Amino acid sequence: MMAEAGAGGPRLAELLALGRRLWDELEASTESSSGAPAVQDKVRQGLDALQRAAAMVTQLELFSENEELEEVASADLKFMLLPALLGALTLKQVDLSRRKEHLESAREHFLRFLKLCRNYGLGSFQLPPSSSGEEEAASPRDPRQPTLVAMAMSRKAKIERYKQKKELENKLASMSSSVESGTADEDQIREFYILQIQKWIGTSLEEIESIDQELVILKSRDAAKQAPAGPRGPSRQARTPMKPFILTRDAAQARVFGAGYPGLPTMTVDDWYEQRRKQGIVSTPQRVPGASDEEMQKQQQETEEEKDDEEALRKARDWDDWKDTHPRGYGNRHNMG
């Protein structure tokens, strides 16, 4: 059954093409931030177009659990991608206050797409649990500590999905030009859409795994916020305040040896020096009578300057005498014949 829209509105194929084009533009965007107004505007437009297309698919009953893949028209296969595209665009929203809601909504879209593919026998994969909490409830062990066998199986599955993804991308790249130009026949168109569905199966499995990990982190954060703030360590008994004490056994000993700290000074350095001078322990420096320290320093400086002037005068006179007895060029007579 070919998909058509109601009168007066955009056709189903146009809505899908619009949502797919906006998704491709977002993937190829060079915006530095996914929260930029232009980016989020495209996200809202794409979600609106894909949601309207999904409602039309439900109304037209394009897909049923009671039919086989061969019964679906080749032109209708591309509409099976609607839930996967809705999940991918839902993850592009950046409202942190509704992050958990967006993750759960995107997971439902991806899971609905995988169930649809499973019903039609597209791909061989293990269907994830219906909710992120079912696997934790079914397994008694701590989900944060997976066994070595589970880790090895998960790694092997990721490697296999990566190889399949690369092969599918190469095949799609070689077929896209003929399908988009309209030169491909029905068998090629059918194969092209089936390859696209298989590629999105791997993408959906990876996104669900990533969503489950992020939901665990968000739940742990919310639980930590709701937990009452209490003492982290064992409660300590209140200590009684200590009374002041001195480092001696009794008051009598304190009077003899002091209170345990040095006594305060009783005289200045000048007083101590004067006391020692009177006792004859230190001698008084000899000074020139009637001359102060400043005058003595000034006289000493003048004497040194006079000595320097006499020395400079003597050197100048010796140099003049030498030039009188030694004419210019006197010592440079080598190799002059």
Backbone torsions as a table, in degrees:
resi	resn	phi	psi	omega
1	MET	NA	124.1	-179.7
2	MET	-78.4	139.8	-176.8
3	ALA	-83.6	130.3	176.3
4	GLU	-135.3	160.3	-179.4
5	ALA	-103.4	166.3	177.0
6	GLY	-69.9	165.5	-177.7
7	ALA	-67.0	140.2	174.4
8	GLY	85.9	-3.5	-179.0
9	GLY	-124.3	170.6	178.6
10	PRO	-66.4	148.7	179.9
11	ARG	-74.6	160.9	-178.4
12	LEU	-60.7	-42.1	-179.8
13	ALA	-63.5	-35.5	179.5
14	GLU	-68.0	-40.1	178.5
15	LEU	-64.6	-42.5	178.2
16	LEU	-64.6	-41.7	179.9
17	ALA	-64.0	-38.7	178.4
18	LEU	-64.8	-47.4	179.2
19	GLY	-62.8	-39.7	179.5
20	ARG	-68.0	-38.6	179.3
21	ARG	-65.3	-42.7	178.6
22	LEU	-64.7	-37.0	177.3
23	TRP	-63.7	-44.6	178.8
24	ASP	-62.3	-38.6	178.6
25	GLU	-66.1	-38.2	178.5
26	LEU	-67.3	-37.4	179.1
27	GLU	-68.4	-33.8	-179.5
28	ALA	-93.9	5.8	-176.4
29	SER	-69.4	146.7	177.8
30	THR	-106.6	15.5	178.2
31	GLU	-63.0	138.1	-178.2
32	SER	-70.9	-25.2	-177.5
33	SER	-130.2	135.2	176.9
34	SER	-73.1	-11.9	178.1
35	GLY	-92.0	9.0	178.9
36	ALA	-62.7	145.2	-178.4
37	PRO	-56.7	-39.5	-179.5
38	ALA	-64.7	-38.4	-179.9
39	VAL	-68.1	-47.7	-178.7
40	GLN	-67.0	-28.7	176.4
41	ASP	-66.3	-40.6	176.4
42	LYS	-66.5	-36.3	178.0
43	VAL	-62.1	-44.9	179.8
44	ARG	-65.1	-42.0	178.8
45	GLN	-63.5	-43.5	179.7
46	GLY	-64.4	-42.6	178.5
47	LEU	-63.2	-40.8	179.9
48	ASP	-63.0	-45.0	-179.2
49	ALA	-65.5	-43.3	-178.1
50	LEU	-70.3	-35.4	177.4
51	GLN	-65.9	-39.5	176.4
52	ARG	-66.0	-39.1	178.4
53	ALA	-66.2	-40.1	178.9
54	ALA	-64.3	-38.1	177.4
55	ALA	-64.5	-38.2	178.7
56	MET	-68.3	-37.3	177.4
57	VAL	-63.2	-41.8	177.8
58	THR	-64.5	-40.7	-179.6
59	GLN	-66.6	-38.7	-179.1
60	LEU	-81.3	-13.0	-179.6
61	GLU	54.1	55.2	-178.9
62	LEU	-68.2	-33.5	-174.7
63	PHE	-121.6	143.7	-178.2
64	SER	-140.5	151.5	178.8
65	GLU	-74.0	-13.2	-174.8
66	ASN	-97.6	4.6	-178.6
67	GLU	-116.8	160.3	179.6
68	GLU	-95.1	168.0	-178.4
69	LEU	-63.8	-34.2	-179.1
70	GLU	-66.6	-20.1	-178.9
71	GLU	-82.5	-12.9	-179.6
72	VAL	-85.1	132.8	179.2
73	ALA	-65.1	147.3	-178.2
74	SER	-60.7	-37.0	-179.1
75	ALA	-71.6	-18.9	-179.0
76	ASP	-91.6	-10.3	-177.7
77	LEU	-62.4	-33.6	-176.8
78	LYS	-65.1	-22.6	-179.4
79	PHE	-75.7	-9.7	174.3
80	MET	-68.7	-18.4	-179.3
81	LEU	-78.5	-8.5	-175.0
82	LEU	-55.6	-49.1	-179.9
83	PRO	-61.7	-37.6	-179.9
84	ALA	-66.7	-42.1	178.5
85	LEU	-66.3	-36.8	176.5
86	LEU	-62.6	-42.6	178.5
87	GLY	-64.4	-40.9	-179.4
88	ALA	-65.8	-41.3	179.2
89	LEU	-72.0	-31.7	177.5
90	THR	-62.8	-36.1	178.4
91	LEU	-69.6	-16.9	179.8
92	LYS	-76.9	-11.5	179.5
93	GLN	-73.6	144.2	-170.5
94	VAL	-119.6	17.0	178.4
95	ASP	-74.2	105.6	-175.0
96	LEU	-65.7	-30.7	-179.7
97	SER	-68.0	-20.5	180.0
98	ARG	-117.5	22.6	-176.1
99	ARG	-61.5	-43.8	-179.9
100	LYS	-63.2	-41.0	178.3
101	GLU	-62.6	-42.1	179.4
102	HIS	-66.0	-39.5	179.2
103	LEU	-63.7	-45.0	-179.6
104	GLU	-66.1	-38.5	178.0
105	SER	-65.6	-43.8	178.8
106	ALA	-63.3	-38.3	178.6
107	ARG	-63.1	-39.7	177.7
108	GLU	-63.4	-40.4	178.6
109	HIS	-63.6	-47.6	-179.8
110	PHE	-62.9	-40.6	-179.1
111	LEU	-67.0	-38.5	177.2
112	ARG	-63.7	-38.2	177.4
113	PHE	-64.8	-43.3	-179.9
114	LEU	-65.9	-38.4	177.6
115	LYS	-64.8	-39.0	177.9
116	LEU	-63.5	-42.2	178.5
117	CYS	-66.8	-37.5	178.6
118	ARG	-64.5	-38.8	-179.9
119	ASN	-62.8	-33.0	-178.6
120	TYR	-96.2	6.2	176.2
121	GLY	71.5	28.9	179.6
122	LEU	-93.3	110.7	177.5
123	GLY	83.7	154.3	176.4
124	SER	-116.7	109.4	-177.1
125	PHE	-154.2	161.8	177.3
126	GLN	-91.8	124.3	-177.0
127	LEU	-71.5	127.8	178.4
128	PRO	-64.9	161.7	177.4
129	PRO	-62.8	157.9	-175.7
130	SER	-63.9	-31.6	178.0
131	SER	-136.1	159.2	-176.6
132	SER	-68.0	-18.3	-177.9
133	GLY	-91.7	-11.8	-177.4
134	GLU	-67.5	-41.4	-178.4
135	GLU	-65.5	-37.3	179.2
136	GLU	-68.3	-38.2	-179.4
137	ALA	-70.9	-33.1	-178.4
138	ALA	-76.2	-24.9	-177.3
139	SER	-102.8	123.4	-178.9
140	PRO	-73.9	-20.6	-177.6
141	ARG	-78.0	167.4	179.4
142	ASP	-72.2	120.3	-178.0
143	PRO	-67.0	-17.1	179.5
144	ARG	-79.4	-8.9	-179.8
145	GLN	-124.9	74.5	-178.7
146	PRO	-68.2	153.9	179.1
147	THR	-73.4	164.7	179.8
148	LEU	-64.6	-35.3	179.7
149	VAL	-65.1	-44.0	179.4
150	ALA	-64.9	-39.3	178.8
151	MET	-65.1	-40.3	179.3
152	ALA	-66.3	-41.2	179.2
153	MET	-66.1	-40.0	178.9
154	SER	-64.8	-41.4	179.2
155	ARG	-65.0	-41.9	179.3
156	LYS	-63.7	-40.7	179.4
157	ALA	-65.7	-38.5	178.9
158	LYS	-65.4	-41.8	179.1
159	ILE	-63.8	-41.8	179.8
160	GLU	-65.1	-41.8	178.6
161	ARG	-64.6	-36.8	179.8
162	TYR	-65.3	-42.9	178.5
163	LYS	-63.4	-44.3	178.9
164	GLN	-63.2	-37.8	179.8
165	LYS	-62.7	-42.8	179.4
166	LYS	-65.4	-41.2	178.5
167	GLU	-64.0	-42.6	179.9
168	LEU	-65.8	-39.3	179.4
169	GLU	-63.7	-39.1	178.5
170	ASN	-66.0	-41.9	178.9
171	LYS	-65.7	-42.6	-179.6
172	LEU	-64.8	-37.8	179.7
173	ALA	-64.7	-35.2	-179.8
174	SER	-76.6	-22.4	-177.0
175	MET	-101.7	-15.9	-172.2
176	SER	-64.4	-37.0	-176.7
177	SER	-63.8	-43.6	-178.9
178	SER	-70.5	-35.3	179.8
179	VAL	-70.7	-43.8	-178.7
180	GLU	-69.4	-30.9	179.3
181	SER	-80.9	-11.8	178.6
182	GLY	85.8	9.8	-179.7
183	THR	-90.6	-8.3	-178.6
184	ALA	-79.7	146.7	177.1
185	ASP	-83.3	-179.4	-174.2
186	GLU	-65.6	-37.5	179.8
187	ASP	-64.9	-40.8	178.3
188	GLN	-66.9	-39.5	177.9
189	ILE	-63.6	-42.2	-179.9
190	ARG	-64.1	-44.3	178.6
191	GLU	-63.8	-38.3	-179.7
192	PHE	-62.1	-46.2	-179.4
193	TYR	-68.9	-35.4	178.0
194	ILE	-66.6	-38.4	176.3
195	LEU	-63.9	-39.4	176.5
196	GLN	-62.2	-41.9	179.3
197	ILE	-63.3	-42.9	179.7
198	GLN	-64.3	-36.5	177.0
199	LYS	-64.0	-42.6	-179.2
200	TRP	-73.1	-19.7	173.6
201	ILE	-63.8	-47.3	177.3
202	GLY	-62.8	-40.5	178.5
203	THR	-63.5	-40.4	-178.8
204	SER	-65.9	-40.5	178.1
205	LEU	-63.1	-41.8	178.9
206	GLU	-65.8	-41.6	-178.6
207	GLU	-67.1	-38.9	179.0
208	ILE	-64.6	-40.5	177.6
209	GLU	-62.5	-42.5	178.6
210	SER	-67.0	-39.3	179.3
211	ILE	-63.3	-43.4	-179.9
212	ASP	-60.8	-39.4	178.6
213	GLN	-66.3	-41.0	-180.0
214	GLU	-69.8	-35.1	178.2
215	LEU	-64.6	-37.2	177.1
216	VAL	-61.6	-41.7	179.5
217	ILE	-65.3	-43.5	-179.3
218	LEU	-65.2	-39.5	178.9
219	LYS	-65.9	-39.7	178.0
220	SER	-64.6	-38.8	179.0
221	ARG	-66.4	-42.6	178.9
222	ASP	-64.7	-38.7	178.9
223	ALA	-65.5	-36.9	178.9
224	ALA	-67.9	-34.2	178.6
225	LYS	-70.5	-37.2	-177.0
226	GLN	-79.6	-20.4	-178.9
227	ALA	-66.7	136.5	179.0
228	PRO	-66.2	139.1	-179.8
229	ALA	-75.2	118.3	-179.8
230	GLY	-133.1	176.9	178.2
231	PRO	-65.2	133.8	-178.5
232	ARG	-75.9	-35.0	-177.6
233	GLY	-105.6	180.0	178.2
234	PRO	-64.9	144.3	-177.5
235	SER	-66.9	137.8	180.0
236	ARG	-101.9	143.7	177.9
237	GLN	-73.7	141.5	-179.2
238	ALA	-68.0	132.3	-179.7
239	ARG	-85.8	142.9	175.0
240	THR	-76.5	140.3	-178.4
241	PRO	-62.8	139.5	-178.7
242	MET	-81.0	142.8	178.5
243	LYS	-85.1	148.9	177.9
244	PRO	-65.9	147.5	-177.9
245	PHE	-145.4	164.3	176.1
246	ILE	-116.9	156.8	-174.6
247	LEU	-85.1	40.6	175.5
248	THR	-135.9	161.7	-175.6
249	ARG	-74.2	-37.8	-178.2
250	ASP	-150.9	176.0	-177.5
251	ALA	-66.6	-34.2	179.4
252	ALA	-63.7	-44.0	178.1
253	GLN	-65.0	-34.0	178.4
254	ALA	-64.5	-36.1	179.6
255	ARG	-69.0	-28.4	-178.6
256	VAL	-83.5	-50.7	-174.1
257	PHE	-97.1	-2.9	-178.2
258	GLY	93.2	176.9	-175.8
259	ALA	-87.9	9.4	178.2
260	GLY	97.7	6.8	178.4
261	TYR	-143.3	156.3	-176.7
262	PRO	-60.4	147.5	177.7
263	GLY	-76.1	163.7	179.4
264	LEU	-75.8	150.2	179.6
265	PRO	-65.3	145.0	-178.5
266	THR	-108.8	-10.8	178.6
267	MET	-151.8	161.8	178.0
268	THR	-85.3	173.2	179.1
269	VAL	-66.1	-39.3	179.0
270	ASP	-63.9	-40.7	178.1
271	ASP	-63.1	-40.9	179.7
272	TRP	-64.7	-41.9	179.7
273	TYR	-64.6	-40.5	179.6
274	GLU	-64.9	-38.2	178.1
275	GLN	-64.1	-42.6	178.9
276	ARG	-66.8	-35.9	179.7
277	ARG	-65.5	-40.6	178.7
278	LYS	-65.7	-32.6	179.2
279	GLN	-78.8	-4.6	178.5
280	GLY	79.6	12.3	-178.8
281	ILE	-77.4	-38.1	178.1
282	VAL	-117.0	151.8	-178.3
283	SER	-102.8	156.4	179.0
284	THR	-85.9	130.9	179.6
285	PRO	-63.7	142.0	-179.6
286	GLN	-77.1	134.4	179.9
287	ARG	-128.3	154.4	176.4
288	VAL	-71.2	130.4	-178.2
289	PRO	-61.2	133.6	175.9
290	GLY	76.6	6.4	-179.1
291	ALA	-119.3	133.5	178.6
292	SER	-89.6	174.1	-179.9
293	ASP	-63.8	-39.6	-179.0
294	GLU	-66.0	-39.9	179.8
295	GLU	-66.6	-38.2	178.8
296	MET	-64.3	-42.9	178.5
297	GLN	-64.1	-37.2	-179.9
298	LYS	-67.2	-42.7	178.5
299	GLN	-63.9	-40.4	179.7
300	GLN	-64.5	-39.0	179.1
301	GLN	-66.1	-40.6	179.5
302	GLU	-65.5	-37.7	179.0
303	THR	-63.4	-42.3	179.0
304	GLU	-65.1	-39.0	179.1
305	GLU	-65.2	-39.0	178.4
306	GLU	-64.1	-40.1	177.6
307	LYS	-62.8	-41.3	179.1
308	ASP	-64.0	-39.7	-179.8
309	ASP	-65.4	-42.3	179.2
310	GLU	-63.4	-39.9	179.8
311	GLU	-66.2	-43.1	179.1
312	ALA	-64.6	-39.4	179.3
313	LEU	-64.9	-39.5	179.9
314	ARG	-65.2	-42.4	179.6
315	LYS	-64.6	-38.1	179.6
316	ALA	-65.4	-41.1	179.2
317	ARG	-65.9	-42.3	178.3
318	ASP	-61.2	-38.7	-179.9
319	TRP	-66.8	-39.2	177.5
320	ASP	-65.1	-41.5	178.8
321	ASP	-63.1	-38.9	-178.2
322	TRP	-67.5	-39.1	179.6
323	LYS	-68.0	-28.1	178.0
324	ASP	-67.5	-36.6	-177.7
325	THR	-93.0	-9.1	-179.2
326	HIS	-128.8	98.0	-179.8
327	PRO	-66.9	169.6	-177.4
328	ARG	-64.7	131.3	-179.1
329	GLY	83.2	13.4	-176.0
330	TYR	-64.0	-39.6	-174.9
331	GLY	-93.4	8.0	-175.8
332	ASN	-118.4	58.7	-175.0
333	ARG	-108.3	14.7	-174.6
334	HIS	-76.3	135.5	177.1
335	ASN	59.5	37.4	178.0
336	MET	-108.5	17.6	174.7
337	GLY	85.6	NA	NA
